Amino acid sequence: MTRLLIALAVVLGVAGLGGDTPTPGPCGSAPDDGGSTLTPYPAMAGRDFLRGASLDPDGDPATTGATLRTMRDRFGIGTAGLYRLDDPGPVLAALEELGMTAVVRLEEYDPQTFAFTTADADRLVERYRDLLGRLGEAGARSRVAYLAVTMPLDDPRVQARLGGVNSPVSVARQAEYAVAVTSRLRAAAPGLPVYLGVFYGWDGAYRPPSYAGAGADGYFLTQYSYPRGDAPGAADGDDALIDARARHAVMRRFLDQYGDAPVVIEYGVQTTGGPAQEAGLVRDRAAKRRALAATTRFYCAGYPSVRGTMYFGFDIHKSEGEPSTVTDFGLV
């Protein structure tokens, strides 16, 4: 019965994606043609949906407060994804003033030794222990949406060390590491929600085990669109723009492993990668504007367990692929 209701919600959500009038609603609206702001969250109102976007880890800390205000006031973003937070005081103060929250990413690891062991979990907690102590203080806890723990499945060095990403050793170690890192973070930072990363591979070829046995508070699921042939443009339908078929397939896998556990979707959209970087690729800025809003509606209207989305990234323009190409994932 639960699956039937979810499937019905998906049908209703997809059926309601049409229209260009930005009428406020719980899952936002299609952007009007005259607008210029790139945002995944146009005209959202009334639902407790995490509206996130990651900040460039190499950005100037002195301007973070002003950037957060712009994210909130112009782009409708309520949660900032933070890759680096060496001095949390000013950022926490700005979040408090603006009524925003942060997702704090815990993802540093040694690629030369990491193997999903309990010792790796210990090292992660030690690396962030001081920060966790600051975030766990009474005045800071309310500003933290959750701690995001990366599971570096796509690192070829880690894969090689474990005999392949889908090897029995890799599968067993991942589950053990999930239990260890969740319990250690709970001990180091009581009261802060712990979310574990779930990734089925860029082409869906990874077969990670369920991490449900770790008892995490939730999960963040990485899922980018991949064009099959030419990149979709603004004249294409929403399903083509966001690769809806692949998104449904990944969500089915997630629901099979985690049921109705809370999950936040991580994704990005870009126009410049070309054949060197096809993840999130669409043809032009107009297509990007539509894809951003359509992705929010796809998950918000279609999957009740999706707590929100974390867009990659608000101000991130990075070199990726072979040959290296600067991709314009950023909203600014």
PyMOL commands that set and color helices and strands:
alter all, ss='L'
color gray80, all
select helices_A, chain A and resi 2-15+61-75+88-98+118-127+129-135+138-141+156-161+168-188+212-214+238-242+244-258+274-276+285-302
alter helices_A, ss='H'
color red, helices_A
select strands_A, chain A and resi 50-54+79-82+101-106+144-149+194-198+218-222+263-267+306-311+318-320+325-327
alter strands_A, ss='S'
color yellow, strands_A
deselect
rebuild
show_as cartoon
